[in-house]
Each structure stands twice: as C-alpha cells, then as structure tokens.
Amino acid sequence: MASNRRGEDANAEPPKLSLYLLGEFALRRDGEEVPLAQGARRLVAFLALRGKWLPRGYVAGTLWGEASEQRAHGSLRSALWRLGMTGLSIIESGHDELRIHPALDVDVHRGSALAHDLLAGRFESESIEMAESGLWQELLPGWYDDWIIVEREHHHQLALLTLEALAEHCTDVGRFDTAVLAARMAIEREPLRESAHRALIRAHIAQGNVAEAIRRCRAYEQFVLHDLGIDPSPRMAELLSAPDIGIRHNH
C-alpha cells in the first residue's frame, strides 16, 4: 500500500468509483469526473461490458483491429499507461489477461441485474423505484464500433422487455402512474412496438381513463397504417372490446 505522504487518514475509505455508459461515458471518483483519453475510454467501456477476464491479444485486436498487431498492442499499452496515471484501480491485470476491476460500480451492470430481477417476477418496491431512474437510456450514444452496436442492441431489447413487464405488473397491483411511465418509456425507445402500446392502453383502462385509452389506440392504428401499411394485431382490438370493459371497438 502506498505511504500516506499527504497526511490523509490511513483508515479512510477508498474513493467510490462509478462508471456510466448509459446516455454518456463518464468515470467519476466520489462524484467528480475523471478525464480519460479516447483510447482509455474505449478500453474501460469494452472491459466493463464484457465483465470477465479477456486475453490482451483479443482486447487489442477488437479495439484496434484496423492497425497492425504490433501497433494494436502498442495502443493497448498506451491506454493502460494512461489509466495507471490516474492512480485509480480501474483495470486488473493477470497473466496476459485483463478485466475491469470488480469493485467498480457500472450502471449497465446494475441495469442488467435489475432487469433480470423484474423479468423473474421479483417486483420489490426498491426495484420498481430503480426502474424509474435513468437505467434504460441508450448505451454509449454516438459510439459506432461493431462491438458497441451489438451490446447496444442487447441492452435495447432487454430494456423494452423489462419496461413492458414492469408496466403490466404495476397495472395489476394498481400502481398506475408507474405503469404509464414504464410503458411510455418503452414507446419512446421503440415507437412502433405494439406490445408497449398495449401495455400503456391497458394501464389507462385499468385507471379508468377510457377516453385516453381509445385515443391512444386510434393514434397507434393510424401510425402503423401510415408507416407500415398494416393494421394492428387482433390483440389490440381485444383490449377495447373485452366484456368487462364494455367498450365497442369500431373502425
């Protein structure tokens, strides 16, 4: 352990390191952003998304595959050196392998864990409150590396499934505001996704906002007819014609 040259409390807690990949890239130390060069940022993001030990050659080839093998390894060494200059424990190095430090708090990891809890039916109040946060923003917008595009689509689909499951659950238990919010978040991410629109319409019906449900259904019908030239599925019509709702769905 480094000596306490600056007079800090040797028993002080280590700094809290947090990595944000949703909506932006940001590495923060106790809330303060740590500036990183682009190569270091790409390395941190890549290792964080993979979440396991990876061979150095694989990392270098993926991140700097357009360069020669020698130059790719040189770029990897440069990125590691720059990260080392921060004095922070961000990346662990093993025998010819690298991984993100397991103590680093990563927003995508929290989002994935939350998603799997909700999809498994574990709807604790804390989980629902977390789902209302910014965990479903786009992954690293503006980054277009192949490895990012794959990860972004995975996160996108996981977010949609989770938001719809949350909307359905909250409708069932009478948390209508949260149900509407979750469904609208899914629609914002995928405007043509019928299952998200159905979740929103069902929440409005359960809340007693029948007129709003009808308006939403009509708007979606026009939307898909104009953009795709198709009608909604029969399941959409069934929402407004169920006997217990007492609404007639007329074109």
Secondary structure as the mmCIF struct_conf table of DSSP 4:
data_model
#
loop_
_struct_conf.conf_type_id
_struct_conf.id
_struct_conf.beg_label_comp_id
_struct_conf.beg_label_asym_id
_struct_conf.beg_label_seq_id
_struct_conf.end_label_comp_id
_struct_conf.end_label_asym_id
_struct_conf.end_label_seq_id
TURN_TY1_P TURN_TY1_P1 ARG A 5 ARG A 6
TURN_TY1_P TURN_TY1_P2 ALA A 10 ASN A 11
BEND BEND1 ALA A 12 ALA A 12
HELX_LH_PP_P HELX_LH_PP_P1 GLU A 13 LYS A 16
STRN STRN1 LEU A 17 TYR A 20
STRN STRN2 LEU A 22 LEU A 22
BEND BEND2 GLY A 23 GLU A 24
STRN STRN3 ALA A 26 ARG A 29
TURN_TY1_P TURN_TY1_P3 ASP A 30 GLY A 31
STRN STRN4 GLU A 32 GLU A 33
HELX_RH_AL_P HELX_RH_AL_P1 GLN A 38 ARG A 50
BEND BEND3 LYS A 52 LYS A 52
STRN STRN5 LEU A 54 PRO A 55
HELX_RH_AL_P HELX_RH_AL_P2 ARG A 56 LEU A 63
BEND BEND4 TRP A 64 TRP A 64
TURN_TY1_P TURN_TY1_P4 GLY A 65 GLU A 66
BEND BEND5 ALA A 67 ALA A 67
HELX_RH_AL_P HELX_RH_AL_P3 GLU A 69 GLY A 84
TURN_TY1_P TURN_TY1_P5 MET A 85 GLY A 87
BEND BEND6 LEU A 88 LEU A 88
STRN STRN6 ILE A 91 SER A 93
BEND BEND7 HIS A 95 ASP A 96
STRN STRN7 GLU A 97 ILE A 100
TURN_TY1_P TURN_TY1_P6 PRO A 102 ALA A 103
BEND BEND8 LEU A 104 LEU A 104
STRN STRN8 ASP A 105 VAL A 106
HELX_RH_AL_P HELX_RH_AL_P4 ASP A 107 LEU A 119
TURN_TY1_P TURN_TY1_P7 ALA A 120 GLY A 121
HELX_RH_AL_P HELX_RH_AL_P5 SER A 125 ALA A 131
TURN_TY1_P TURN_TY1_P8 GLU A 132 GLU A 132
BEND BEND9 SER A 133 GLY A 134
TURN_TY1_P TURN_TY1_P9 LEU A 135 TRP A 136
BEND BEND10 GLN A 137 GLN A 137
HELX_LH_PP_P HELX_LH_PP_P2 GLU A 138 GLU A 138
STRN STRN9 LEU A 139 LEU A 139
BEND BEND11 LEU A 140 LEU A 140
TURN_TY1_P TURN_TY1_P10 PRO A 141 GLY A 142
HELX_RH_AL_P HELX_RH_AL_P6 ASP A 146 ASP A 172
TURN_TY1_P TURN_TY1_P11 VAL A 173 GLY A 174
HELX_RH_AL_P HELX_RH_AL_P7 PHE A 176 ARG A 189
TURN_TY1_P TURN_TY1_P12 PRO A 191 LEU A 192
HELX_RH_AL_P HELX_RH_AL_P8 GLU A 194 GLN A 207
TURN_TY1_P TURN_TY1_P13 GLY A 208 GLY A 208
HELX_RH_AL_P HELX_RH_AL_P9 VAL A 210 LEU A 228
BEND BEND12 GLY A 229 GLY A 229
HELX_LH_PP_P HELX_LH_PP_P3 ASP A 231 SER A 233
HELX_RH_AL_P HELX_RH_AL_P10 PRO A 234 SER A 241
TURN_TY1_P TURN_TY1_P14 PRO A 243 GLY A 246
#
